[in-house]
Amino acid sequence: CGEGVMLRRSNSKYFNGRSNDLLKVKTSRDDEGIVLSYESGKGKHSGRLGALRLLNRAGKKFKVGSGFSDEQRENPPPLGSVVTYRYSELTLSGIPRFPVFSKERPDVNASEVVPTFQA
């Protein structure tokens, strides 16, 4: 799969190091998960949401700790609700690698993600 594609501005000269003329584009996937629990934040997020523990369609449990705004860390999605997350790939055991919170999905019922889920 690789790490992505490098795009270079067509009229740019070669430059050793970082440049605004070069852009790395990575692929990502997304899916929905059910919020099972919260983990407390540490450091600057102490007293707020640190991570969500989610259940995905495959029945795998995992944590998502990035992608949240300050408002979302103060008022996280309700337990049992559905959220969308992005990830780069799945591990060999089926856990999303580098999951990042995207948004809440009030339009999706938890039973649509995991049919056997009961809040």
Secondary structure as a PSIPRED ss2 file (coil, helix, strand):
# PSIPRED VFORMAT (PSIPRED V4.0)

   1 C C   1.000  0.000  0.000
   2 G C   1.000  0.000  0.000
   3 E C   1.000  0.000  0.000
   4 G C   1.000  0.000  0.000
   5 V E   0.000  0.000  1.000
   6 M E   0.000  0.000  1.000
   7 L E   0.000  0.000  1.000
   8 R E   0.000  0.000  1.000
   9 R C   1.000  0.000  0.000
  10 S C   1.000  0.000  0.000
  11 N C   1.000  0.000  0.000
  12 S C   1.000  0.000  0.000
  13 K C   1.000  0.000  0.000
  14 Y C   1.000  0.000  0.000
  15 F C   1.000  0.000  0.000
  16 N C   1.000  0.000  0.000
  17 G C   1.000  0.000  0.000
  18 R C   1.000  0.000  0.000
  19 S C   1.000  0.000  0.000
  20 N C   1.000  0.000  0.000
  21 D C   1.000  0.000  0.000
  22 L E   0.000  0.000  1.000
  23 L E   0.000  0.000  1.000
  24 K E   0.000  0.000  1.000
  25 V E   0.000  0.000  1.000
  26 K C   1.000  0.000  0.000
  27 T C   1.000  0.000  0.000
  28 S C   1.000  0.000  0.000
  29 R E   0.000  0.000  1.000
  30 D E   0.000  0.000  1.000
  31 D E   0.000  0.000  1.000
  32 E E   0.000  0.000  1.000
  33 G E   0.000  0.000  1.000
  34 I E   0.000  0.000  1.000
  35 V E   0.000  0.000  1.000
  36 L E   0.000  0.000  1.000
  37 S E   0.000  0.000  1.000
  38 Y E   0.000  0.000  1.000
  39 E E   0.000  0.000  1.000
  40 S E   0.000  0.000  1.000
  41 G E   0.000  0.000  1.000
  42 K C   1.000  0.000  0.000
  43 G H   0.000  1.000  0.000
  44 K H   0.000  1.000  0.000
  45 H H   0.000  1.000  0.000
  46 S E   0.000  0.000  1.000
  47 G C   1.000  0.000  0.000
  48 R C   1.000  0.000  0.000
  49 L E   0.000  0.000  1.000
  50 G E   0.000  0.000  1.000
  51 A E   0.000  0.000  1.000
  52 L E   0.000  0.000  1.000
  53 R E   0.000  0.000  1.000
  54 L E   0.000  0.000  1.000
  55 L E   0.000  0.000  1.000
  56 N E   0.000  0.000  1.000
  57 R C   1.000  0.000  0.000
  58 A C   1.000  0.000  0.000
  59 G C   1.000  0.000  0.000
  60 K C   1.000  0.000  0.000
  61 K E   0.000  0.000  1.000
  62 F E   0.000  0.000  1.000
  63 K E   0.000  0.000  1.000
  64 V E   0.000  0.000  1.000
  65 G C   1.000  0.000  0.000
  66 S C   1.000  0.000  0.000
  67 G C   1.000  0.000  0.000
  68 F C   1.000  0.000  0.000
  69 S C   1.000  0.000  0.000
  70 D H   0.000  1.000  0.000
  71 E H   0.000  1.000  0.000
  72 Q H   0.000  1.000  0.000
  73 R H   0.000  1.000  0.000
  74 E H   0.000  1.000  0.000
  75 N C   1.000  0.000  0.000
  76 P C   1.000  0.000  0.000
  77 P C   1.000  0.000  0.000
  78 P C   1.000  0.000  0.000
  79 L C   1.000  0.000  0.000
  80 G C   1.000  0.000  0.000
  81 S C   1.000  0.000  0.000
  82 V E   0.000  0.000  1.000
  83 V E   0.000  0.000  1.000
  84 T E   0.000  0.000  1.000
  85 Y E   0.000  0.000  1.000
  86 R E   0.000  0.000  1.000
  87 Y E   0.000  0.000  1.000
  88 S C   1.000  0.000  0.000
  89 E E   0.000  0.000  1.000
  90 L E   0.000  0.000  1.000
  91 T C   1.000  0.000  0.000
  92 L C   1.000  0.000  0.000
  93 S C   1.000  0.000  0.000
  94 G C   1.000  0.000  0.000
  95 I C   1.000  0.000  0.000
  96 P E   0.000  0.000  1.000
  97 R E   0.000  0.000  1.000
  98 F C   1.000  0.000  0.000
  99 P C   1.000  0.000  0.000
 100 V E   0.000  0.000  1.000
 101 F E   0.000  0.000  1.000
 102 S E   0.000  0.000  1.000
 103 K E   0.000  0.000  1.000
 104 E E   0.000  0.000  1.000
 105 R C   1.000  0.000  0.000
 106 P C   1.000  0.000  0.000
 107 D C   1.000  0.000  0.000
 108 V C   1.000  0.000  0.000
 109 N C   1.000  0.000  0.000
 110 A H   0.000  1.000  0.000
 111 S H   0.000  1.000  0.000
 112 E H   0.000  1.000  0.000
 113 V H   0.000  1.000  0.000
 114 V C   1.000  0.000  0.000
 115 P C   1.000  0.000  0.000
 116 T C   1.000  0.000  0.000
 117 F C   1.000  0.000  0.000
 118 Q C   1.000  0.000  0.000
 119 A C   1.000  0.000  0.000
